[in-house]
Each structure stands twice: as C-alpha cells, then as structure tokens.
Amino acid sequence: MLLQHAAHTARQKGKNMIANAVFVATLIFLALGFWLMSQMHFLVPWRSLIVHAYLQPIAMYCALLFANILGLTIWIERKFFLRDTGRKLRHLDREIHTGQSELSEEILSRFGEEEEER
C-alpha cells in the first residue's frame, strides 16, 4: 500500500513538473517571439512572400526551439528544485526504521504488517 501511494505521488509530482516546465517554456517562447517581432518590423512589407516561401522551415525551427527551451526548463527544475531528494528520503527512511522519529510509531502501526510480509 505504501509503495503504491509513493508511486502515485511520484507520478503526480512528475506530471506537475512537466506541466510547470511546459508553462515556463511557453512563456519564454512567447517572449522571444514578441521580442523578435518588435526587432523585425522592417520585414512587414514582405510578410506574405516570407510566409508563403518559408512557412515550413520557420515552423520546424519554432518547434525545435520550443523543444530545446522545454528541455532546458525541465533540466533547470530537476537541477534546482529536486536537489538532494535521494539523500533526504534515505535519511527519513533511516529515521523511521530505527524508531528515532515521532512519525515512526504511526507509520509502523499503519504499515508495519506490510513490512513484515516482505
């Protein structure tokens, strides 16, 4: 039961992290797009020619740029927001199994029989 709950929690955190990364990547991508539009206003007279001739390469470049920004934001989230997670969980697990924590009695009373079955 405890492992199922932990797996569900980990999946939910993974979904939250991906959703946050997509949101941040979208904001960065839109900011870059608006900045680029403000810098390239001199190309407005040739807009239809540029869109007609180069729509597919521009779309492919935008997709690759978004994928790279998304990868960068996921890496940054993992690097800075999941720092020392394994060490903290190992420390908590050690406290629970040695009985040095206030939570250990409650956790063992709830999940102790599952631990004994393994």
Residue pairs with C-beta under 8 A, 6 or more apart in sequence:
1 111
1 114
2 111
2 114
17 74
17 77
17 78
17 81
18 74
20 77
21 70
21 73
21 74
21 77
22 70
24 73
25 66
25 69
25 70
25 72
25 73
26 66
28 69
28 73
29 62
29 65
29 66
29 69
32 65
43 50
51 58
92 101
95 101
95 103
95 104
96 103
96 104
96 107
96 108
97 104
98 104
99 105
99 108
108 115
